[in-house]
Every structure is written in C-alpha cells, then in structure tokens.
Amino acid sequence: MNTIAVIDFETTGISPGMGDRATEVAIVLLENGQVVDRFQSLMNAGVRVNSFITQLTGITNEMVQAAPPAEQVMREAARFVAKRPMAAHNAAFDKKFWQAELTRCGQDAPHPFACTVLLSRRLYPQARNHKLGTLAALHHLPSSGRAHRALADAEMAAHLLAQMQHDLKTRFGCNRADHALLMGLQRTNRHLVGPYLKQRSGA
C-alpha cells in the first residue's frame, strides 16, 4: 500500500485568497496503517496572529516571530512529502494553504488530496457529525495532544484514515484500500457507495 502524507495547517484565517497565512504545518506519513514519520514546524509568514486564533490554537505572535521563515519551512515540508499522495481532514482547506504557500516559494503542488470528511460521510453516515474529534471518539482513536495544533490534528487524522482503510478491507473486502480507491470513494454519490465498494472488493 502506498504511503500517504496526512497534513494539517494552523493559519491566521480561513482563506489564503484573503491574505491569510499559515502559522504551523504538520505532516504524518501513514504506511500500511502505521505512522512511520512526522514533520512539524511553526512558521513566520510576517503576519499578525489575532487573539481569537491564539485562544483557539495557543499559537502566539511571539511563537510565530521566533519561528523559521515560512518559505524555509514550506521547502522542507515539500521535500518531506516528495511525490506522495496526500490527505487531510476537510482537505479543501489544507489543500488551499498547501498550494498557496508553495506557490509563494515558486514550487508546484500537484499532489492529489483525499479528504477524511468526505470519506467519513460515505463510510460512517451514522456519525453525529463529521468533525475530527467526534469521529475520533466514535472509533476510540488515540489522542495525541491539544486539538487545533497541527501535529495533534494531523496524527488524529492519520489514525482516522488508518481506521477507514481497515474498515474498507475488513467490512467491504477492498484488499487495496489505497489512495486511488479513497479518491474514487470520495467522488462517489453517497447512494452509490455500496455498488462502488462491491465493484472494488477483492481488488
């Protein structure tokens, strides 16, 4: 099974298009259901962290000002990921910042992103909601630190993704619950999940 790079950003807001920047990034490599490596760093993008973000994440302006430059961190992150496919919880958010921050470094970001929110809606429709903490509690996943810090959230998302891959193999007979299957599943209409997985069973 291919290694998947599970990423999480902490940021100054919700949209790089509105000038928001990343303040922290963490990437966890998931291979055969196991975390095999980690990358984490705060980053200094030369922007101010407002009090709401500090209260939410615990990341202060002093922490960001003492951090390495954003361009340096993102180049290191890109080397760490290399050409691996990626995943995130609410991937649309993290993908936007991954692409925006790498574009500032003059680097391409062609990586396909699987989304554990979209996948959970298809695999666990009974969940009360599809927030990361809710799904972690539903599956009794290990907690690895404060929520809304990048490494803790990336590790929890990686554990959730590993649970999904396990369930795809044991419940649905998908022997290769790889990134390609995940991408196909998240694009599948919720009412067609059963037929899609039946088609992929034994593969």
Secondary structure by P-SEA (a helix, b strand, c coil): cbbbbbbccccccccccccccccbbbbbbbccccccccccbbbbccccccaaaaaaccccaaaaaacccaaaaaaaaaaaacccccccccaaaaaaaaaaaaaaacccccbbbbbaaaaaaacccccccccaaaaaaaaccccccccccaaaaaaaaaaaaaaaaaaaaaccccccccaaaaaaaaaccccaaaaaaaaaccc
